[in-house]
């Protein structure tokens, strides 16, 4: 099993444990942010706007980040992005704990945090291949996804308890502290190789990554499917808090339980990938088709069934993301890895602003049950369209 083989490497094991700790804090903060917006405004549309602001920077910074990842040592770039996110979380915690937080602060924080995350994601994905090696990459991404989704399961539940006991600000503070182990591990790792210096403007180098995606049949198909799945079926940061508070009328603890239901399904998908090895387009398509009934089932609005449908949604989402990410990574040459993964990140995160705002707007206009039904129906149509034969995968040059 490739995931366990990667974990035997002491350097990668230390990195993975530190990254898991950081992701626990990230999911605690994500749950707290949704709850904070609803406490301040009581509006699903305003919540969708905050999530949109958090994903909007991906449109601006993903491609430059990919160029940087191919030019400079990735470890040094990660120290900058991870340290910046820690400082932002600490500042937001102080605003909340001192009672000075306003909705505008949340919008500004979401944008700045999203900017750093947009820079961080393509660098971190490329760094995973560098640290684990190309041959062990499928195991590394399965292992990383397992940690990510275990934190998705545990983080919101813990956030719900902290919010109920101590308030929202403590969840932000916990996220700020969770970055410390990862920063310490990164400082102990070697900087890594430096890429070739660019011979032109950054956007000309970025265009080479875009050109690869458009010219490669399988990568183009994968990225296109992720675009529509992300736009219509993976907006759980807006969907879950709005549904929990505005449809079911749950407390913070109940809301944390629903977010953890998404995490439980996601964790199951990560385990399936960890044990089954290499990705396949068919599994990617099944993930999309799982997202459709997960949304449409929320139309029933029966409290006992909601966690089951959300777990199915988490399973579908991570099945899409793991298979898509690995298929792209295994198809791209090393010299273009940062730029191609920047295009992938741009599509995955860049659709977030429109998808989050669309979800919130549908909640306001149609109500939560009908909004979920419309989104689920749209995802189902995307899955049916993508059921036609897929191009075959091919190994890239080094």
QUIDA-V535595 format. One record per backbone hydrogen bond with DSSP energy under -0.5 kcal/mol. NH is the residue of the N-H (numbers start at 0). CO is the residue of the C=O. E is the energy in kcal/mol with one decimal. If there is no record, write none. Layout:
BEGIN
((NH;CO;E) (NH;CO;E))
END
This chain:
BEGIN
((2;273;-0.5) (3;0;-0.5) (4;0;-1.6) (5;1;-2.2) (6;2;-1.6) (7;3;-1.0) (7;4;-0.5) (8;5;-1.5) (9;7;-0.6) (12;8;-2.8) (13;9;-2.2) (14;10;-2.1) (15;11;-2.9) (16;12;-2.5) (17;13;-2.1) (18;14;-2.6) (19;15;-2.5) (20;16;-1.9) (21;17;-2.1) (22;18;-2.5) (23;19;-2.1) (24;20;-1.6) (25;21;-2.1) (26;22;-2.4) (27;23;-1.8) (28;24;-2.4) (29;25;-2.4) (30;26;-2.1) (31;27;-2.1) (32;28;-2.7) (33;29;-1.7) (34;30;-1.7) (35;31;-2.7) (36;32;-2.3) (37;33;-1.7) (38;34;-2.1) (39;35;-2.2) (40;36;-2.7) (41;36;-0.7) (41;37;-0.9) (46;42;-1.5) (47;43;-2.5) (48;44;-1.7) (49;45;-1.8) (50;46;-2.2) (51;47;-2.2) (52;48;-2.4) (53;49;-1.7) (54;50;-1.6) (55;51;-2.1) (56;52;-0.7) (57;54;-1.6) (58;55;-1.9) (59;55;-0.5) (59;56;-0.9) (60;56;-2.9) (61;57;-1.4) (64;60;-2.1) (65;61;-1.8) (66;62;-1.7) (67;63;-2.3) (68;64;-2.4) (69;65;-1.4) (70;66;-0.9) (70;67;-0.7) (71;67;-3.0) (74;190;-1.1) (76;72;-1.4) (77;73;-2.3) (78;74;-1.9) (79;75;-1.4) (80;76;-2.3) (81;77;-2.9) (82;78;-1.7) (83;79;-2.0) (84;80;-2.0) (85;81;-1.9) (86;82;-1.9) (87;83;-2.1) (88;84;-2.3) (89;85;-2.0) (90;86;-2.2) (91;87;-2.4) (92;88;-2.2) (93;89;-1.9) (94;90;-1.9) (95;91;-2.2) (96;92;-2.9) (97;93;-1.7) (98;95;-1.5) (99;94;-2.2) (100;94;-1.0) (104;101;-0.6) (105;101;-1.5) (106;102;-2.0) (107;103;-2.4) (108;104;-2.8) (109;105;-2.6) (110;106;-2.1) (111;107;-2.5) (112;108;-3.0) (113;109;-2.2) (114;110;-2.1) (115;111;-2.0) (116;112;-2.2) (117;113;-2.5) (118;114;-1.7) (119;115;-2.1) (120;116;-2.5) (121;117;-0.7) (122;118;-0.8) (123;119;-3.0) (124;120;-2.5) (125;121;-1.9) (126;122;-2.5) (127;123;-1.7) (128;124;-1.1) (129;125;-1.9) (130;126;-2.7) (131;127;-2.6) (132;128;-2.7) (135;132;-0.7) (136;133;-1.1) (139;135;-2.2) (140;136;-2.9) (141;137;-1.8) (142;138;-2.5) (143;139;-2.9) (144;140;-2.3) (145;141;-2.1) (146;142;-2.3) (147;143;-2.8) (148;144;-2.5) (149;145;-2.2) (150;146;-2.3) (151;147;-1.6) (152;148;-1.6) (153;149;-2.6) (154;150;-3.0) (155;151;-0.6) (156;152;-0.7) (157;153;-2.5) (158;154;-2.7) (159;155;-2.7) (160;156;-1.7) (161;157;-2.5) (162;158;-3.1) (163;159;-2.1) (164;160;-2.2) (165;161;-3.6) (166;161;-1.1) (166;162;-0.8) (169;166;-0.7) (170;166;-0.5) (170;167;-1.1) (171;167;-1.1) (172;168;-2.1) (173;169;-2.5) (174;170;-1.7) (175;171;-2.0) (176;172;-2.1) (177;173;-1.6) (178;174;-0.6) (178;175;-0.9) (179;176;-1.3) (181;177;-0.5) (182;178;-2.3) (183;179;-2.2) (184;180;-2.2) (185;181;-2.6) (186;182;-1.9) (187;183;-1.0) (187;184;-0.6) (188;184;-0.8) (188;185;-0.8) (194;70;-0.7) (203;200;-0.8) (204;200;-1.4) (205;201;-2.4) (206;202;-1.8) (207;203;-0.8) (207;204;-0.7) (208;204;-1.0) (208;205;-0.5) (209;205;-2.0) (210;206;-3.0) (211;207;-1.8) (212;208;-1.9) (213;209;-2.3) (214;210;-1.9) (215;211;-1.8) (216;214;-0.7) (219;215;-2.9) (220;216;-1.9) (221;217;-2.6) (222;218;-2.8) (223;219;-2.1) (224;220;-2.0) (225;221;-2.4) (226;222;-2.0) (227;223;-1.6) (228;224;-2.5) (229;225;-2.7) (230;226;-2.0) (231;227;-2.1) (232;228;-2.6) (233;229;-0.6) (235;233;-0.7) (237;234;-1.0) (238;234;-2.7) (239;235;-2.0) (241;237;-1.6) (242;238;-2.6) (243;239;-2.8) (244;240;-2.3) (245;241;-2.5) (246;241;-0.6) (246;242;-1.2) (247;242;-2.2) (249;243;-2.9) (254;250;-2.4) (255;251;-2.4) (256;252;-1.8) (257;253;-1.8) (258;254;-2.3) (259;255;-2.0) (260;256;-1.4) (261;257;-1.5) (262;258;-1.7) (263;259;-2.3) (264;260;-1.9) (265;261;-2.2) (266;262;-2.6) (267;263;-2.0) (268;264;-1.8) (269;265;-2.2) (270;266;-2.2) (271;267;-2.1) (272;268;-2.1) (273;269;-2.1) (274;270;-1.8) (275;271;-1.7) (276;272;-1.3) (282;279;-0.6) (283;279;-1.5) (284;280;-2.4) (285;281;-2.2) (286;282;-1.9) (287;283;-1.6) (288;284;-2.3) (289;285;-1.7) (290;286;-1.2) (290;287;-0.5) (291;287;-0.9) (292;288;-0.9) (293;289;-1.3) (294;290;-1.6) (295;291;-2.6) (296;292;-2.4) (297;294;-1.1) (298;295;-1.4) (299;296;-1.6) (300;297;-0.7) (302;300;-0.7) (304;301;-1.7) (305;301;-1.5) (306;302;-0.7) (308;304;-2.1) (309;305;-2.5) (310;306;-2.1) (311;307;-2.0) (312;308;-2.0) (313;309;-2.4) (314;310;-2.3) (315;311;-2.5) (316;312;-2.7) (317;313;-2.2) (318;314;-2.0) (319;315;-2.0) (320;316;-2.4) (321;317;-2.8) (322;318;-1.4) (323;319;-2.5) (324;320;-2.6) (325;321;-2.4) (326;322;-2.3) (327;323;-2.2) (328;324;-2.6) (329;325;-2.4) (330;327;-1.2) (331;327;-0.7) (331;328;-0.6) (335;332;-1.2) (336;333;-1.2) (339;335;-2.8) (340;336;-2.6) (341;337;-1.3) (342;338;-1.5) (343;339;-2.2) (344;340;-2.6) (345;341;-2.5) (346;342;-2.2) (347;343;-2.7) (348;344;-3.2) (349;344;-0.7) (349;345;-1.7) (350;346;-1.1) (351;348;-1.4) (354;350;-2.8) (355;351;-3.3) (356;352;-2.1) (357;353;-2.7) (358;354;-2.3) (359;355;-2.4) (360;356;-2.8) (361;357;-2.6) (362;358;-1.9) (363;359;-1.9) (364;360;-2.5) (365;361;-2.9) (366;361;-0.8) (366;362;-1.1) (370;366;-2.2) (371;367;-2.0) (372;368;-1.7) (373;369;-2.4) (374;370;-2.3) (375;371;-2.4) (376;372;-2.3) (377;373;-2.0) (378;374;-2.2) (379;375;-2.1) (380;376;-1.8) (381;377;-1.8) (382;378;-2.3) (383;379;-2.2) (384;380;-2.1) (385;381;-1.9) (386;383;-1.2) (387;384;-0.8) (395;329;-0.8))
END
